[in-house]
Amino acid sequence: MKNPHDIIRRPVLTEKGYDGIADKKYVFEVDVNANKIEIKRALEAVFKDIKVDSVNTLRTMGRIKRQGRTQGRTPEVKKAYVTLKKDSKPIEFFEGMV
């Protein structure tokens, strides 16, 4: 199994992400090659005392950027929208942000 910290890159802290914290819904940027089962296991390994109910994923292609005549793409990103079970504890990292 991969290291859980390699699967979960960082939390996505946006206004939409803050709105879901009260309902135990969190957003994380994850590895592009990770699937939903690996994401669920990695979250439960990194954050103790949580139980993941569902994981929804979203992939966005990199945008084309130009600098003069040369062009390239920004990196591809995969996000995971994670919902915790009702009896689960909230993630402590997000406690002071609500």
N, C-alpha and C positions, 0 to 999 in steps of 0.2 A: 504494500500500500504506500501511496505517496505521503509525504509529510503534510499534515493538515495546514501548516502555515504556508506551504507552497500553493495549495489549492485556493485558500482565501487570501486575496491580495490586500484589500482595505475596505472599510465601510464607505458607502456613498452618502455624504452628508449634504443633502439638498432640502429644499422646502417640502417637496413631496415625500422625501424620506422621513423628515421630522413629523409629518402628519400621521404616519403609520405607527410611530413608536407607542402611542397610547393604546393601540389595538394589538400590540405585540407583533408588528410587521416591520421587518428590517430589510435594508438593501445593502448588498455587498458586491464589490467587484471581485470576480473569481477568475481562475485560469480558464483559458479558452477551450482547452481539451477536457475539462472536468464535466462529468455528468451529474444529474440530480442526486443520485445515491451517494456519490463521493462527496458532494457538497454537504449533504445532510450529516454524514458521518464525521466530516471534518469540523463542522460547527459544534456538534455534540462533544467532540474531543477537545476543542479549544476552549469553549465556554462550558464549564461544568454546571450541572443542575439545570440544564435546559432540555426541552423535548421539542423537536421540530415536527410540526404537523404537515406542512407542505413546502415545496420549493418550486418556484416558477423562474425560468431562465429567459434571458433576452440577449441576443447577439447584435452588435452594431458594427457594420463595416467601417473601416477607416475612411475619412474624408480625403478627397484629392486636394492637395495644397500646391500652390505654385510660388516659385521664387524666380522671377525672370523667365528664362526659357526652360528651366528644369522644373519638373514636377514629381511629386511622390505622394504617398498615402500616410496618413496618421495611423497609429496602431489600432488594431481591431480590439474591441472591448466586449466582455461578457459580464452581465449583471445577474445576480440571483436575488429574487424577491422571496424572503423567507418568512413564513408565518409559524409562530409557536403555538403549542397547544394551550388550552385555557388554564390547565392546572400547572403549567410550567412557570418557572420564575422568569422575570424579565432579564435581559442581558445587562450586567452591571455597567458596562462601558457607556451605555446610552442613558443611564439613570439621571444624570445632571443636565441633560440636554432638553428635556421635555418642558 
